[in-house]
Amino acid sequence: MSQPARLTALPTPVRDPFSGRWPLASTVTDRERGPLPHGSPGAVLRRTAEVLGEPRIPSTGVGESAALDLVAGLLDQNGVDLSHPHAAAHLQPPVLQVAVDADALASASNASMDTYDSGPATLAIEHWVVKSLADLAGFGPEADGVLTPGGSISNLLAVLIARDSAAAAAGVDVRRNGLQGVERPVVFCSELAHFSLQRACAALGLGESAAITIPADENFRMRTDLLADELAKPGRTPVAVVATAGTTDFGSIDPIADLATLARAYRVWLHVDAAYGFGALFSERLAPLLADLPLADSVTLDLHKIGWQPAATSVLLVADRTRFSAFDRSVDYLNPADDIDSGLDGLLGRSLQTTRRPDAVKVATTLTAYGRSGLGTMLDTCHELAHAAAARVIADSNLELLAPVTLTTVVFRVAGQGLEASAADALQGEVRRRLLTSGRVLIGRTKLPAGGGRPAAVALKLTLLNPNATATDIEDLLDQVVATGLDVLTGEGAA
């Protein structure tokens, strides 16, 4: 039997002073391949089946090294290379190597965050990470938070806390007795808010229809005048106003200060979904975009977006730690009352999860390795790339810019002069699919909402989160978009 490898401290990662490149991790070794494997999803399934065999657990194994080599080869040949400069589809960045190494340390500890004796050091590390991020957000010493599996769960926890708070104000104990007695609870958010808010409302017994969407203005920000009209309507119990700081599709930031004023006037919880935008606080240049974040009652942030952490690394911050009382729970085999009184408590009362892995380890390692300035420099590079991409789109008659750049997202489309709206929409989808199956370019798509006299329209999207990409890389990416668009328009290539 082979001896287990001993984990050792790794050198502190630094940006290469000669190449200017950041140490990003990848499972793909062939940089000429492109960000995706060539071919259809069916081809990837077939190639994987050829290596793994029939979908049946083997009676005997091939050994550790062979198994690792086998799976590594599958990821190398058939996986996504997010470190490739032409990978620009989603809010899913390449990850820092130091975070991957630290995540291995966390996995080796097998700590759980629910009890003190499952991981004293990892509990202390999570406390440090939460307090550091709350300080960055501008919250006071009474703030607290919890790491979660993702922004959707952070939003769910925030709406749960807000729901219980609104019900308590109406004299109802929702946790014990349910929603009976709470008159039509509703949550207000932008039409561009993340769909997890509708899911949260459904999961919490409010129903998806409880999420009242407010139209956005020409800059893709929630209209406060229309929110004021909705808040004034009788016969409902406002649970929360949810601002978005960095919409998924446009990177736009709702007017937090104005929304806070309305929320306070109606005594409604203000949650800010800053899953994408929170990372702006790392940058001295972009931090002013979130200057009003301290006005929030709770904030969602995802460091597996701007933060370059392996997924998932989300955090829910609350301005007042006592609001976590919605999750209080004493369980005899985990955290009996006398242990809690003795200070031997874990974080069971911060989450709906019991077993919860120590994701804070990779975050603490990354923040310590790079500091705010290092992460801010990475973000500034991506922000500049987005502006360079937008400038190229504007200068190219084959392309059309559809939204201003706020963070690192560029929304555009291939110009289809003379095409009917449906044909122009179909053009965007076909261009993206051809690029995906070629393996050369990975870009996103979305839909531009109707507004300002314009109809809704399918759009293409670059989400630029690779600090090692260059303006030349983005030029080449857009050249391939244009060439593919012309092929589609002239009927060349696959249908």
C-alpha positions, 0 to 999 in steps of 0.5 A: 500500500502506498504511503499517504503524501504529506501536505507541506507549506507551499511558496507564497504565489506572486505575480511574475514580474517579467511576464506580468501573469498571475498564477492561475490554475487549470486542468488543461495543458494544451493551450492551442486547443481553445477553451472548450473541447471540439465537437458536440456534447454527444462527442464528449459523452462518447469520448468519456464513455470510451475511457471510463467504460460502462457506467458501473462501479468496477469490482476491482480498482486500477489503483490511485495513480492510474485513476488520477491519471485517467480522470486528469486526462478526461479533464485535460481533453474534454474539460473547460479551460477557464484560464484560456483568454477566449473563455468569457461566457459566465461569472466563472473565472479562472481560479488562483493556484494558491486557492486550489492548494489551500482548498486541498488543505481544507479538504484534508482537514475534513472539518465541519463548521457546525461544531467546535470540536469538528474544526477549531482552527477552521471556525476561527478562520471563518470568523476572521474572513467574515469580519474582514469582509464585513469591514471591507463592506463598511459594516460596524463591529456588530456585523456578522456573516456565514459562508454558504454554497453559493449566491442562491443560498445566500439570497435564500438565507437573507430572504428567510431572515427578512421574512421572519423579521417582517412576520415578527413585526406583525406578531407572527412566529413563522418559524414555529407556526408558519405564515398563517396570519401574515397578509400576502408577504411580498419581496421587491426586486428589479426585473434584472434581479437574479432568478434565485429570488423567485426560487427563495420565495417558492422555497420559503412558502411565499410563492414565486408570485411574491417576488414583485419585479420592478422595471429597470431604467435605460441604464439597467437599474431598478426604477425607484419611482415605480418601487415607491408606487408598489410599496404604497399599495395596501393589502400586502406585507413587504418582506424585503427590498432587494437591490442588485449590485452587479446584475448578472447580464449587465453588471449594473448597480441599483441605486442603493441609497435611494432604495435604502431611503424607501426601505427605511420609510416602510420599515422593510429589510434591505438586502443587496445581492452583490454576488458579482459586484462586491469584488469592486471593493477590492479596487480603489477605482471601482469601490465608489460604486458600492459606497452606499453598501453600509446602508444594507441590512444584509449583503450577498457576495460571491468570491468565486466570481470576483475573488478568483476562488474555486466554487463555491465561495459565497458569503452572507453578511448581516449588519446586525448579528442578532438577526441570525436568531432565525437559525438558532438551534441547540442539538444534544449531540452537536451543541448542547446548551451547557457547551454553548454557555461555555463558549464551545459553540460552532456555527450551526446557528448561522445556516440551514446546513449542518455539515458545512465544509471549511471554505474560509480556508482558501479565502483566508489564504488568498486574502493573506497572499495577495491583499486588497491591492493584489485582487484590486489590480486583477479586477482593474485589469479585467475592467480595462479589458471590458472597456477595450472590448466595448471600444472595439465593438463600437468601432466595428460596423459588424457589431453593435454595443447594447449596454454601457460597461460598469464592471467587466461585462460587455453586452453586444450583438452581431449586426444583422442589417436588414434582418427581421427581428427574429432572424437577427435573434437567431443569428446570435444564437447560431454564432455562439453555438458554432463558436462553442462547438468549434472549441475556439471561443466561449462567450455567453448570451442573454436577452436585452429587455424591452424598454425605451421604445426598443423590443426585447432582443437576443444578445451576446455577452463577454464576462471578462474575469481573466486578468492574464488576458490581453487586449490582443486576446480580446481583439482576436476573440471578437475577430472570430465572432465577426468571422463566424457571423459573416459565415452564418449570414452568407450560409457558409459552414454548418447550419 
